Amino acid sequence: MVRTESRQLRFVWLLPTAALILMGTGCGGGGAATGASAPPKVQALDSAGVRSASPSGDRTDLATLAATPAATPSASGSPDLLHMALTTVNAYFEEINKASLEGRVADVSATAMPGCQTCALDIGVTQNFHSQGGHTDVGPLAVSPLTLGPSGEKAITAQMTVAIRAVRLLDTTGNVIKTYPAQPPRAATAMLWLTAAGWRIENVLYSRGPS
């Protein structure tokens, strides 16, 4: 199985992410949209999937997990585990949309690994909405049905397209703070690892141009 570090170096250049597409352009509120605020530091997860008091490494040590009683089973040939991978990715995007609608900062600790670059950017978008005292009128991300790619012992990919809906940022009384235009769908691939706490997204990689 390809090591995490080499995969990350190979794919990181494919960003920008949907978050940057969303925040990179806009109108309304008297000026162009600003970029997302610096995202909050993603806290590490312990072996039970709970946020630890202090950050640890960028990703779970799968070799260590495999040597402990809490070791996870192989993803290969397990329909239930493959279904859970799809559920994890869907839950991630649902949390970004829900947080945007509610005007709060998204919490993706149950679906993403510490160090996920795309996730930090998506969290930063919701933080930007929150810092402006607003919430969106619709969930900003429109995600197509997911399909699974090849799976390894503890790794799998999920493919989809992600489009940016036209979004109005509203204050608590319903007044428009700012508007953001729609963006066409882009092909995306979520990279997941199977940890003792379940599937976690390592990164979401977007194509450079519309699909």
Phi and psi in degrees as GROMACS dihedral restraints (atoms count N, CA, C in turn):
[ dihedral_restraints ]
;  ai    aj    ak    al  type     phi  dphi    fc
    3     4     5     6     1   -69.5    20    10
    4     5     6     7     1   135.2    20    10
    6     7     8     9     1   -67.0    20    10
    7     8     9    10     1   149.7    20    10
    9    10    11    12     1   -57.0    20    10
   10    11    12    13     1   -43.8    20    10
   12    13    14    15     1   -60.3    20    10
   13    14    15    16     1   -43.8    20    10
   15    16    17    18     1   -68.8    20    10
   16    17    18    19     1   -36.5    20    10
   18    19    20    21     1   -65.0    20    10
   19    20    21    22     1   -40.0    20    10
   21    22    23    24     1   -65.1    20    10
   22    23    24    25     1   -41.8    20    10
   24    25    26    27     1   -64.5    20    10
   25    26    27    28     1   -32.2    20    10
   27    28    29    30     1   -73.2    20    10
   28    29    30    31     1   -34.0    20    10
   30    31    32    33     1  -106.7    20    10
   31    32    33    34     1   -13.6    20    10
   33    34    35    36     1   -60.1    20    10
   34    35    36    37     1   -28.8    20    10
   36    37    38    39     1   -67.9    20    10
   37    38    39    40     1   -14.9    20    10
   39    40    41    42     1   -72.2    20    10
   40    41    42    43     1   -17.8    20    10
   42    43    44    45     1   -62.0    20    10
   43    44    45    46     1   149.0    20    10
   45    46    47    48     1   -80.6    20    10
   46    47    48    49     1   158.0    20    10
   48    49    50    51     1   -95.9    20    10
   49    50    51    52     1   175.3    20    10
   51    52    53    54     1   -58.8    20    10
   52    53    54    55     1   -32.9    20    10
   54    55    56    57     1   -62.0    20    10
   55    56    57    58     1   -44.7    20    10
   57    58    59    60     1   -68.9    20    10
   58    59    60    61     1   -35.4    20    10
   60    61    62    63     1   -61.2    20    10
   61    62    63    64     1   -43.6    20    10
   63    64    65    66     1   -64.4    20    10
   64    65    66    67     1   -46.7    20    10
   66    67    68    69     1   -87.0    20    10
   67    68    69    70     1   -10.9    20    10
   69    70    71    72     1   -76.0    20    10
   70    71    72    73     1   -22.0    20    10
   72    73    74    75     1  -134.0    20    10
   73    74    75    76     1   157.8    20    10
   75    76    77    78     1   171.0    20    10
   76    77    78    79     1   168.8    20    10
   78    79    80    81     1  -148.1    20    10
   79    80    81    82     1   177.2    20    10
   81    82    83    84     1    88.9    20    10
   82    83    84    85     1   166.3    20    10
   84    85    86    87     1    65.6    20    10
   85    86    87    88     1    16.5    20    10
   87    88    89    90     1    87.1    20    10
   88    89    90    91     1     7.3    20    10
   90    91    92    93     1  -179.6    20    10
   91    92    93    94     1   175.0    20    10
   93    94    95    96     1   -70.7    20    10
   94    95    96    97     1   153.6    20    10
   96    97    98    99     1   -67.3    20    10
   97    98    99   100     1   145.1    20    10
   99   100   101   102     1   -91.2    20    10
  100   101   102   103     1   164.5    20    10
  102   103   104   105     1   -70.0    20    10
  103   104   105   106     1   165.4    20    10
  105   106   107   108     1   -65.2    20    10
  106   107   108   109     1   145.0    20    10
  108   109   110   111     1   -63.6    20    10
  109   110   111   112     1   163.2    20    10
  111   112   113   114     1   -58.4    20    10
  112   113   114   115     1   126.0    20    10
  114   115   116   117     1   -67.4    20    10
  115   116   117   118     1   152.3    20    10
  117   118   119   120     1   -66.1    20    10
  118   119   120   121     1   152.1    20    10
  120   121   122   123     1   -65.1    20    10
  121   122   123   124     1   130.2    20    10
  123   124   125   126     1   -77.8    20    10
  124   125   126   127     1   124.0    20    10
  126   127   128   129     1   -80.1    20    10
  127   128   129   130     1   152.6    20    10
  129   130   131   132     1   -75.2    20    10
  130   131   132   133     1   155.8    20    10
  132   133   134   135     1  -105.7    20    10
  133   134   135   136     1   138.9    20    10
  135   136   137   138     1   -83.6    20    10
  136   137   138   139     1  -175.9    20    10
  138   139   140   141     1   -64.9    20    10
  139   140   141   142     1   -15.8    20    10
  141   142   143   144     1   -96.3    20    10
  142   143   144   145     1     3.2    20    10
  144   145   146   147     1    83.6    20    10
  145   146   147   148     1    15.8    20    10
  147   148   149   150     1  -101.6    20    10
  148   149   150   151     1   143.1    20    10
  150   151   152   153     1   -61.8    20    10
  151   152   153   154     1   131.9    20    10
  153   154   155   156     1   -87.6    20    10
  154   155   156   157     1   165.3    20    10
  156   157   158   159     1   -68.8    20    10
  157   158   159   160     1   -29.9    20    10
  159   160   161   162     1  -134.6    20    10
  160   161   162   163     1   148.8    20    10
  162   163   164   165     1   -61.6    20    10
  163   164   165   166     1   145.7    20    10
  165   166   167   168     1  -114.9    20    10
  166   167   168   169     1  -147.7    20    10
  168   169   170   171     1   -68.5    20    10
  169   170   171   172     1   174.9    20    10
  171   172   173   174     1   -71.2    20    10
  172   173   174   175     1   -21.8    20    10
  174   175   176   177     1  -153.7    20    10
  175   176   177   178     1   159.2    20    10
  177   178   179   180     1   -66.2    20    10
  178   179   180   181     1   139.0    20    10
  180   181   182   183     1   -80.9    20    10
  181   182   183   184     1    97.9    20    10
  183   184   185   186     1   -68.4    20    10
  184   185   186   187     1   -30.5    20    10
  186   187   188   189     1   -64.5    20    10
  187   188   189   190     1   -39.7    20    10
  189   190   191   192     1   -66.9    20    10
  190   191   192   193     1   -43.5    20    10
  192   193   194   195     1   -60.1    20    10
  193   194   195   196     1   -39.4    20    10
  195   196   197   198     1   -66.2    20    10
  196   197   198   199     1   -21.6    20    10
  198   199   200   201     1   -93.9    20    10
  199   200   201   202     1     0.3    20    10
  201   202   203   204     1  -107.6    20    10
  202   203   204   205     1   163.0    20    10
  204   205   206   207     1   -61.0    20    10
  205   206   207   208     1   -21.3    20    10
  207   208   209   210     1   -86.1    20    10
  208   209   210   211     1    10.7    20    10
  210   211   212   213     1   -56.8    20    10
  211   212   213   214     1   139.6    20    10
  213   214   215   216     1   -85.5    20    10
  214   215   216   217     1   154.4    20    10
  216   217   218   219     1   -74.0    20    10
  217   218   219   220     1   167.2    20    10
  219   220   221   222     1   -72.0    20    10
  220   221   222   223     1   143.6    20    10
  222   223   224   225     1   -75.9    20    10
  223   224   225   226     1   -24.2    20    10
  225   226   227   228     1   -62.6    20    10
  226   227   228   229     1   127.7    20    10
  228   229   230   231     1    74.4    20    10
  229   230   231   232     1    12.4    20    10
  231   232   233   234     1  -111.9    20    10
  232   233   234   235     1   102.5    20    10
  234   235   236   237     1   -59.3    20    10
  235   236   237   238     1   -37.8    20    10
  237   238   239   240     1   -63.8    20    10
  238   239   240   241     1   -44.4    20    10
  240   241   242   243     1   -67.0    20    10
  241   242   243   244     1   -37.7    20    10
  243   244   245   246     1   -65.0    20    10
  244   245   246   247     1   -40.0    20    10
  246   247   248   249     1   -63.6    20    10
  247   248   249   250     1   -37.6    20    10
  249   250   251   252     1   -66.0    20    10
  250   251   252   253     1   -30.9    20    10
  252   253   254   255     1   -63.8    20    10
  253   254   255   256     1   -43.7    20    10
  255   256   257   258     1   -63.0    20    10
  256   257   258   259     1   -41.3    20    10
  258   259   260   261     1   -61.1    20    10
  259   260   261   262     1   -39.5    20    10
  261   262   263   264     1   -62.8    20    10
  262   263   264   265     1   -45.3    20    10
  264   265   266   267     1   -65.9    20    10
  265   266   267   268     1   -44.8    20    10
  267   268   269   270     1   -59.7    20    10
  268   269   270   271     1   -41.5    20    10
  270   271   272   273     1   -65.3    20    10
  271   272   273   274     1   -33.8    20    10
  273   274   275   276     1   -61.8    20    10
  274   275   276   277     1   -52.7    20    10
  276   277   278   279     1   -65.9    20    10
  277   278   279   280     1   -35.1    20    10
  279   280   281   282     1   -62.8    20    10
  280   281   282   283     1   -38.0    20    10
  282   283   284   285     1   -67.1    20    10
  283   284   285   286     1   -39.6    20    10
  285   286   287   288     1   -61.4    20    10
  286   287   288   289     1   -45.7    20    10
  288   289   290   291     1   -66.2    20    10
  289   290   291   292     1   -44.1    20    10
  291   292   293   294     1   -64.4    20    10
  292   293   294   295     1   -42.6    20    10
  294   295   296   297     1   -63.0    20    10
  295   296   297   298     1   -39.2    20    10
  297   298   299   300     1   -63.0    20    10
  298   299   300   301     1   -43.6    20    10
  300   301   302   303     1   -65.9    20    10
  301   302   303   304     1   -32.4    20    10
  303   304   305   306     1   -92.4    20    10
  304   305   306   307     1    -6.5    20    10
  306   307   308   309     1    70.6    20    10
  307   308   309   310     1    33.7    20    10
  309   310   311   312     1  -124.6    20    10
  310   311   312   313     1   169.8    20    10
  312   313   314   315     1   -81.6    20    10
  313   314   315   316     1   129.5    20    10
  315   316   317   318     1   -66.2    20    10
  316   317   318   319     1   145.7    20    10
  318   319   320   321     1  -118.6    20    10
  319   320   321   322     1   105.8    20    10
  321   322   323   324     1  -108.6    20    10
  322   323   324   325     1    22.4    20    10
  324   325   326   327     1   -63.8    20    10
  325   326   327   328     1   -22.9    20    10
  327   328   329   330     1   -84.6    20    10
  328   329   330   331     1    -8.9    20    10
  330   331   332   333     1  -128.2    20    10
  331   332   333   334     1   -16.6    20    10
  333   334   335   336     1  -124.1    20    10
  334   335   336   337     1   152.3    20    10
  336   337   338   339     1   -85.3    20    10
  337   338   339   340     1   150.3    20    10
  339   340   341   342     1   -57.4    20    10
  340   341   342   343     1   139.7    20    10
  342   343   344   345     1    91.1    20    10
  343   344   345   346     1    -1.1    20    10
  345   346   347   348     1   -67.8    20    10
  346   347   348   349     1   111.0    20    10
  348   349   350   351     1   -66.6    20    10
  349   350   351   352     1   -46.1    20    10
  351   352   353   354     1   -62.4    20    10
  352   353   354   355     1   -39.9    20    10
  354   355   356   357     1   -62.6    20    10
  355   356   357   358     1   -41.1    20    10
  357   358   359   360     1   -61.9    20    10
  358   359   360   361     1   -36.7    20    10
  360   361   362   363     1   -69.1    20    10
  361   362   363   364     1   -41.4    20    10
  363   364   365   366     1   -65.0    20    10
  364   365   366   367     1   -39.9    20    10
  366   367   368   369     1   -61.2    20    10
  367   368   369   370     1   -40.1    20    10
  369   370   371   372     1   -61.4    20    10
  370   371   372   373     1   -34.1    20    10
  372   373   374   375     1   -63.9    20    10
  373   374   375   376     1   -47.2    20    10
  375   376   377   378     1   -66.9    20    10
  376   377   378   379     1   -33.2    20    10
  378   379   380   381     1   -65.0    20    10
  379   380   381   382     1   -37.9    20    10
  381   382   383   384     1   -64.7    20    10
  382   383   384   385     1   -43.3    20    10
  384   385   386   387     1   -58.4    20    10
  385   386   387   388     1   -46.3    20    10
  387   388   389   390     1   -63.3    20    10
  388   389   390   391     1   -42.6    20    10
  390   391   392   393     1   -66.9    20    10
  391   392   393   394     1   -23.0    20    10
  393   394   395   396     1   -85.7    20    10
  394   395   396   397     1     0.3    20    10
  396   397   398   399     1    73.5    20    10
  397   398   399   400     1    28.1    20    10
  399   400   401   402     1  -128.7    20    10
  400   401   402   403     1   172.6    20    10
  402   403   404   405     1  -139.2    20    10
  403   404   405   406     1   154.9    20    10
  405   406   407   408     1   -85.0    20    10
  406   407   408   409     1   156.7    20    10
  408   409   410   411     1   -83.1    20    10
  409   410   411   412     1   -19.6    20    10
  411   412   413   414     1  -141.3    20    10
  412   413   414   415     1   160.4    20    10
  414   415   416   417     1   -66.1    20    10
  415   416   417   418     1   127.9    20    10
  417   418   419   420     1   -70.2    20    10
  418   419   420   421     1   -22.6    20    10
  420   421   422   423     1  -105.5    20    10
  421   422   423   424     1   124.1    20    10
  423   424   425   426     1  -105.8    20    10
  424   425   426   427     1   112.8    20    10
  426   427   428   429     1  -110.8    20    10
  427   428   429   430     1   131.3    20    10
  429   430   431   432     1   -74.7    20    10
  430   431   432   433     1   166.6    20    10
  432   433   434   435     1   -56.0    20    10
  433   434   435   436     1   143.6    20    10
  435   436   437   438     1   -90.6    20    10
  436   437   438   439     1   149.3    20    10
  438   439   440   441     1  -127.9    20    10
  439   440   441   442     1   145.6    20    10
  441   442   443   444     1   -90.7    20    10
  442   443   444   445     1   141.1    20    10
  444   445   446   447     1   -93.4    20    10
  445   446   447   448     1  -168.3    20    10
  447   448   449   450     1   -60.0    20    10
  448   449   450   451     1   145.7    20    10
  450   451   452   453     1  -116.0    20    10
  451   452   453   454     1   147.8    20    10
  453   454   455   456     1  -106.9    20    10
  454   455   456   457     1  -158.4    20    10
  456   457   458   459     1   -62.4    20    10
  457   458   459   460     1   -44.6    20    10
  459   460   461   462     1  -139.9    20    10
  460   461   462   463     1    26.6    20    10
  462   463   464   465     1  -140.7    20    10
  463   464   465   466     1   148.3    20    10
  465   466   467   468     1  -157.7    20    10
  466   467   468   469     1   158.7    20    10
  468   469   470   471     1  -119.9    20    10
  469   470   471   472     1   153.8    20    10
  471   472   473   474     1  -129.8    20    10
  472   473   474   475     1   132.2    20    10
  474   475   476   477     1  -106.6    20    10
  475   476   477   478     1   148.7    20    10
  477   478   479   480     1  -165.5    20    10
  478   479   480   481     1   178.2    20    10
  480   481   482   483     1  -119.2    20    10
  481   482   483   484     1   147.6    20    10
  483   484   485   486     1  -128.8    20    10
  484   485   486   487     1   122.3    20    10
  486   487   488   489     1  -112.6    20    10
  487   488   489   490     1   155.1    20    10
  489   490   491   492     1  -101.8    20    10
  490   491   492   493     1   119.6    20    10
  492   493   494   495     1   -75.8    20    10
  493   494   495   496     1   155.8    20    10
  495   496   497   498     1   -65.2    20    10
  496   497   498   499     1   129.5    20    10
  498   499   500   501     1  -125.9    20    10
  499   500   501   502     1   137.0    20    10
  501   502   503   504     1  -110.1    20    10
  502   503   504   505     1   129.0    20    10
  504   505   506   507     1   -92.2    20    10
  505   506   507   508     1   119.4    20    10
  507   508   509   510     1  -111.6    20    10
  508   509   510   511     1   148.2    20    10
  510   511   512   513     1   -87.1    20    10
  511   512   513   514     1  -174.9    20    10
  513   514   515   516     1   -66.8    20    10
  514   515   516   517     1   -19.1    20    10
  516   517   518   519     1   -98.8    20    10
  517   518   519   520     1     2.3    20    10
  519   520   521   522     1    92.7    20    10
  520   521   522   523     1     2.7    20    10
  522   523   524   525     1   -76.0    20    10
  523   524   525   526     1   145.9    20    10
  525   526   527   528     1   -79.2    20    10
  526   527   528   529     1   122.5    20    10
  528   529   530   531     1   -85.9    20    10
  529   530   531   532     1   -43.7    20    10
  531   532   533   534     1  -162.7    20    10
  532   533   534   535     1   155.4    20    10
  534   535   536   537     1  -122.0    20    10
  535   536   537   538     1   149.7    20    10
  537   538   539   540     1  -127.1    20    10
  538   539   540   541     1   132.1    20    10
  540   541   542   543     1   -75.5    20    10
  541   542   543   544     1   159.2    20    10
  543   544   545   546     1   -69.6    20    10
  544   545   546   547     1   153.9    20    10
  546   547   548   549     1  -128.4    20    10
  547   548   549   550     1   144.0    20    10
  549   550   551   552     1   -66.6    20    10
  550   551   552   553     1   159.7    20    10
  552   553   554   555     1   -66.4    20    10
  553   554   555   556     1   147.5    20    10
  555   556   557   558     1  -125.8    20    10
  556   557   558   559     1   144.0    20    10
  558   559   560   561     1   -66.5    20    10
  559   560   561   562     1   140.7    20    10
  561   562   563   564     1  -139.5    20    10
  562   563   564   565     1   148.7    20    10
  564   565   566   567     1  -131.0    20    10
  565   566   567   568     1   121.0    20    10
  567   568   569   570     1   -91.9    20    10
  568   569   570   571     1   131.4    20    10
  570   571   572   573     1  -105.1    20    10
  571   572   573   574     1   123.0    20    10
  573   574   575   576     1  -122.0    20    10
  574   575   576   577     1   149.3    20    10
  576   577   578   579     1  -118.6    20    10
  577   578   579   580     1   143.9    20    10
  579   580   581   582     1   -92.5    20    10
  580   581   582   583     1   112.8    20    10
  582   583   584   585     1  -110.8    20    10
  583   584   585   586     1   177.7    20    10
  585   586   587   588     1   -63.3    20    10
  586   587   588   589     1   -23.9    20    10
  588   589   590   591     1   -90.9    20    10
  589   590   591   592     1    -1.3    20    10
  591   592   593   594     1   113.6    20    10
  592   593   594   595     1  -169.2    20    10
  594   595   596   597     1   -69.4    20    10
  595   596   597   598     1   139.3    20    10
  597   598   599   600     1  -135.9    20    10
  598   599   600   601     1   139.3    20    10
  600   601   602   603     1   -78.1    20    10
  601   602   603   604     1   126.8    20    10
  603   604   605   606     1   -85.9    20    10
  604   605   606   607     1   -38.8    20    10
  606   607   608   609     1  -166.9    20    10
  607   608   609   610     1   160.3    20    10
  609   610   611   612     1  -122.2    20    10
  610   611   612   613     1   122.1    20    10
  612   613   614   615     1  -108.0    20    10
  613   614   615   616     1   128.4    20    10
  615   616   617   618     1  -110.6    20    10
  616   617   618   619     1   145.6    20    10
  618   619   620   621     1   -68.7    20    10
  619   620   621   622     1   157.4    20    10
  621   622   623   624     1   -71.1    20    10
  622   623   624   625     1   -32.2    20    10
  624   625   626   627     1  -125.3    20    10
  625   626   627   628     1   171.0    20    10
  627   628   629   630     1   -57.9    20    10
  628   629   630   631     1   149.7    20    10
